[in-house]
Amino acid sequence: MKEGVHCLTEDDFGFTLENENDLKKVEVIDTRAKEIWKIIEPFLDNLMKNPEKDVIKWPGQVRVKVITEVKQKIQKIMED
């Protein structure tokens, strides 16, 4: 059996890749996931602020604008 290129991610689940093209695909996916995390993490951090408060005020027009911008950033990452 031909030995493949071992995937070097933290949680690779023990699988191997058969060629360098597969490894490049995994690297692209990993890069995209990290870019998306950089967008989502501040949002989640902000939601965790002031846990003693049960209500989050986020006016409708501001909310729509921010969510639209985030969606566009994520869509751009996925299209590249």
Sequence and secondary structure as in RCSB ss.txt:
>XXXX:A:sequence
MKEGVHCLTEDDFGFTLENENDLKKVEVIDTRAKEIWKIIEPFLDNLMKNPEKDVIKWPGQVRVKVITEVKQKIQ
KIMED
>XXXX:A:secstr
    EE  STT TT EESSHHHHHHHHHHHHHHHHHHHHHHHHHHHHHS TT       HHHHHHHHHHHHHHHH
HHHH 
